[in-house]
Amino acid sequence: MTRRVVVTGYGAVSPLGNTVQTFWENIKEGRSGIKKIESDDYKNINTQIAGYITDFEPEKYLDKKERKKYDLFVQYAIASAQQALEESNLDLQEVNKDRFGVYIGSGIGGIDTILDNHEALIEKGPKRVSPFMIPMMISNMASGIISMKTGFKGPSFSPVSACATGNQAIGEAFLNIRHGYSDGILAGGSEAPINPLAFAGFSRMRAMSTSNNSPQEASRPFDSKRDGFVMSEGAGVLFLEEYEHAIERGATILGEIVGYGSTTDAYHITSPDYNGAAKAMSLALDMGNIELHDVDYINAHGTSTPEGDKSETKAIKSVFGNHAYDIKVSSTKSMTGHLFGAAGGVEAILTLKSIEDNVVPPTINYEYSDEECDLDYVPNYAVKKNVNYALSNGFGFGGHNTVLAFKKFSK
């Protein structure tokens, strides 16, 4: 017998706010978190804009010694996980910690730590490499440190599936609880990838927008003038909990996760095959016993790349047929930029908030229609709509596809 899985807490650190409420208010208002990077380190790189965070206060979550030992992606994850637990009102002294786990992934991990220590090695020698370098850089350390802080001794897992990472962490946590192995799991993704090397690499791929003179208009998913994604940083973490466990302790339930689809294109390292994305959506719908006409909203992967947005549109139409034109489809990356491994975490939160508030967030910067992207992308302004079922899509380099299905909670 499978068990119901609900969400009782969430937390976020983002270019548009470092709490879920601030983040959601800015999203509803259609604000952009993209800014010009002022550092000279980027002056010879084609892309000089990002969704970087300037107001994160790590001292709220970590002491001075910890801040020196943890890479920024770990700090973002810790902050988001703590927010999620506070929202859930879980009493850590009362629960069986063997039944609770942490599934937080990162697409890149501690890349700043690697680069800083490589520089120290070249300029000053091996004795100047930090003894904390290895535990700071490895991608599993967000889950590891959060497990230590919470005392959760159940499964600890850190998927690395590029831009599908956050969704995969949440989906695998959902399955673990659904099948009875755990009662609660902190799940999501965290990323701090903004540095000249990453920018140079993606610029050489011609994957990122070069609209440096208009940062807030640069991310424009599904618009015919789109020219690439905008790199961003942050974290999003959900606290997933078994339904009966949540009810028994009197938790406030924020929403329910009912489906998860995971596929691989087996096609190309960067170019998508729409069939894989379509199959992942179908699997999530089937698992959740969701009829096509019941889906009200899709939080699209929508990165603002020419091929990616076209492929996702084709996938949605292949699954939903004519109903695709009745579904609200928006890309919140138009406001946040692309948080890579953290994208699935923050977008799952926004999908839940859409269900909770019956508000569909917009795709901003949508000005010029593309005949191959012809769905209702909620252009420029949020709309009021009763949202009962919603999907959150996440697709990554290597052909990874992960889709989450959420529903409005009812007993």
N, C-alpha and C positions, 0 to 999 in steps of 0.2 A: 504493500500500500504506500503510495506516494503522499508526501505531506505538503501542506501549503507553506509558502515562504513569503514573508512580508518585510517591508522596510520600516524600521523604527527610528532611524537616525541617519543624518548625512552631514558632511562637512566639505568645505571647498576653500582653496586658495587659488585666485585667478587674476588675470589682468583687469578684471572688472569688479574686484572686491574680494575680501578675505574672510567673508562669512557667506553662507548660503543666501540669507535675506538680502544683503547688499548686492550680491551677484545677480540674484533674480530680479530685483528692482531695476538694475541697469539694463539687463537683457530685455525686460518688458518695454523699457523706454527706447530701445533700439540704439543704445550707445556703443561706441567702438572703444576697445581697449588697445588699439594698435598705435604705436608711437615711433617717431624717428629715433634711431640710436645715435647718440651724440659722440660716441667714442671714435677717435681717429683709427682705431684698430680695424674699422669696417670701411674706411674711406675708399679702398681699392676693390671692394666687393660689390657686385652688381646690386645686391639687395642690402638695404640699410635700414629696414623697419622690422619691428617685432612686437609681439604682445608680451612685453616684459613687465615684471612686477617691481614697483618702487616703494610700496608701503607695507611690506610684510614685516611683522614684529615678532621675530623668533623668541625674544625674551618672554613672551607670554606663555611659551610652551617648553622652553629649554633653558637650562642654566648656562653660564658662560663656558664652562668646560665642555659641555655637550655640543655647543654650537661649533667649537673648534674641531670636534671629532666627527661630525656628521656632514656629509655632502648636502648641498641645498635641496636636492630631490628628496632626501630622507627627511629633512626639516619640514618641507611642504607636506609630506605624507603624514608625519607625526601631528602636525597642526590640524589637518583635515580629519584624521582618525579621532583625535581628542574631541573635536567639535561633534562628530557623529555620535560618540559615546555619551557626551553631555546631553545631546538632543534625545537620545534613547532613554535616559534616566536609568540605565542598567546599574545595579548595585554590584560592583566587582567583588565585594566581600561575601555575597550571598550565592553566586552562581558556581556551578561545577566547571572550573576552567579547563578541564580536560575535554569539555564539549564545545569549546569556542576556539575559533581560529582566525587567521589573518591571510587574506589573499590580495596582496597589493603588488602590481607589476610596474615595470618601467621599460620603455622601449630602448633607452640608451644608458640609463644608470648614471653613475658619477663621472661624467665626461670631463667636467671642470677639474675634478680631483686628479684625473689622469694627466691632463694637460699641464696643470700647475706643477705636479711632481716630475713630469718629463722635463720641464723647463729647469727645475732645480737640479735635476740629474746632469743636464748638459752644461749648465752654467757653474754649478758649485760642487758637483760630484755626488757619488752614491750615498754618502753619509748625510746629505741634506734632504734625502727623500724621507717623507714622513713615515713613521712606523704604523700610522693609521691609514696609509694609502689604500691597502688592499680592502679592509673592511669598509672604507669610505666609498669605494668605487663600485663594488659589486652590486648588481641590480636587486638581489634578494634582500639587501640590508634594510630596506623600508619595512618589509614584513618582519624581519628578524628583530629589529629594534622595537617595533610596536608590540610584538609578542612579549618581549622582555618588560616593557612598560606596563602592559595590561596583565601579564601573568597568564595569558591564554596559551594553553598547552596542546590544543587540538591541531589540526592540519595548518601548516604554514606554507604558502605557495606563492611563487612570483613568476607569472607567465611573461614571456617576452615575445610578442607577436606584432612588433612595429605599432602601427596606429590602431590595431585591433586589440591591443593589450588590455586596456581598461575594461572593455566589454567582455573580454574572455575571462578576466579575473572575476568579474561579477557573475558571469554565466556559470563558471565552474563552481563557484561558491554556492550558487543557487542549487545546482545539482547535488552537491554534497549534503546540504541541509534537506533537500527534498527527499533524498533516499535514506535519511536517518542517521547519517554519520556524525553530524554536528547539530547543535541547537542555535548557534549564532556565529556569523563570520563578518569581520570588517573586510570590505572588498572594494577595489578600485584601482586607480593608477596615479603615478606621480612622475613629473618630468621637469628637469632644469637643463635644457639643451642649448641655451643661447650662448654661443661663443664663435669667434671668427672661423675656426676650423670647420664647424658644422655648417656655417653660412657659406663658406667657400665650396664645400662639397656639394651642397644642394644647388648653389648657384651654377656650378659646372654642369649639373644635371639639367639646368634650366627649368627647375621645378617650382621656384619661388617667384612671387610677384616682384617686379622691379619698379613699382609705382612709388618711388621714394618721396616724391614731392607732394603726395596726397595720401599719407599713411592710413587715415581713417576710411578712405574709400578703396583701399587696395584689395581687401578680401571681398570678392563679389561672386559668390557661388551662383551658378546657373545663368549668370549674365553673359551675354555674348562677348563682352569686352574683358572677361576674366583672363588673367595671364599667369596664374600660379598661386600657391598657398602662401600664408604668412606664418612664420614660426612663432610659437608662444610657449609659455611655461606655466606650471601650477600643479594642482592635485585635486582629485575628487574621490571621496570615500563614502560608501554606503555601509550602514550596519544592517545586514540581513539577519532575519530571525525566524525561527519556526513559529507558525501561527499560534498554536496552543501555548507555547512557552511565553509568547508575547502577551496573550490574553490573560494568562494566569498571573502575571506580575503587574497587570494593569497598564501596559505600555500604550502610548498613543501610536496608532498605525498610520503611516504616511502614504502607503500605497502597497500594491502587491505585485510581485514578479511572477509571471505564469509561464513564460516560454523563453527558450534559448536555442538559437541555431548557430552552428559552427561548421564551416566548410573551407576547402582550399581550392583555388582555381587550377593549380597544376598547369600553369600556362606561361607566365612571364614574371620576371622579378619586379617590375614596376608597373607595367600596363595591365589594367584589369580586364577580366572576362566577366561580363555581366551575368552569365549563367551561375557562377559561384555565389554572387551576392543574392541573386534571386532564390537560389536553393536555401541559403541561410535564412532568408525571410520566411520562406515556406515552412521550414523546420520549426522556427519559433512559433509561427501561427498554429501549426499542427500540435505542438506540445501544449500550447495554451488552450487548445480547442476553440480557437477564435475564427469566426466566419469572416470572410474577406470584407463584407459590407459593414462589419462592426468596427473596423479600424478607422479612427478619427484623425490621427496625427502620426506623422513619421518625422522624428528628428534625424535628418539625413546626415550621412557622413560629409557630403558636400564641401570639399576642400577648396574649391575655386580653381581647380586645374581643368584645362580644356577637356581632356579625355575622361578623367574621373567623374565629373559631374554628368557628362553625357552617358557614361556607362551605368551610373546609378539610376538615372532617369529611366533608361531602357529596362533595367532590372525591375524597378517598381512597376512599370507598365506590363512587364511579362508576368508578374505575379498577380496583379490586381485587375488586369484588363480594363474595362471601361470605368470601374470604380476608382481607378487611380486618379481620375480627374476630379473626383469628389473629396479626395483626402487632402488635408492640409499637410504640406511638405515644406519644412524650413531647415535652413542650415544656420545654426547659431555660431558656426565658425566665421560667419561674416562679421561678427562682433568680437569674438574671443581670439580669432586666429586658430591655428592648429596646434594643440597641446600634445601631439604625438601619443605616447603611451598613456597620458592622463586624459585624453579626449573622451574616451568612453566613460570615465568616472564623472567628469563634470557634465557631460551631455545626458547621462542617466539621471542625474539630479534635476537637470532642466526639464527632462521629459516627465519626471514625477511631479515637479512643480506645475507643469502645464495641466496635468490631470487634476491636481489638487485645487488649482485656482480657476480651471476652465478658461485658460488663456493660452493661445498659441503664439509663441515668440516669432518675430519676423526674420526674414532674410533681408538684411539691409544692403544698400548699394545696388539694388536690382533696378536697372534703368533700361537696358537694351535686351529685348527678348532673343532667344536662340531657338530656332525652329526644331532643334533636336532636344531641347529642354523645355517642354511645353506643359508642365504640370502647374498646380497652384502652389507657388513657393512662398506665399504670405509676404508679398513684397513690401518692405520698408516699415510697416507698422504692425504691431501685435493685433490680434483679433480675439474677440470673445467667442468661445465655442465650447459646448459641452464635450469634454474629452473623457471617454470611458475606457478605450483601449488605445495604446500607442506603442510604436516600435522605436527603438534607438539603434541606428546602424553604425557599424565600425568596420572599416576595411583597411588592410595594411599591405605594405610592400612584401613581396613574396607570395601574394595571393591569399592572405588570411582574411576570412570573412566571419564576422560575429554580429549577431543580431539579438537584442533583448526585447521581450514583450512584457509590457506593464499594463495593469488595469486599475481602475478606481476600486478602492477597497470597500467591500461590504461583507457583513457577517453571513 
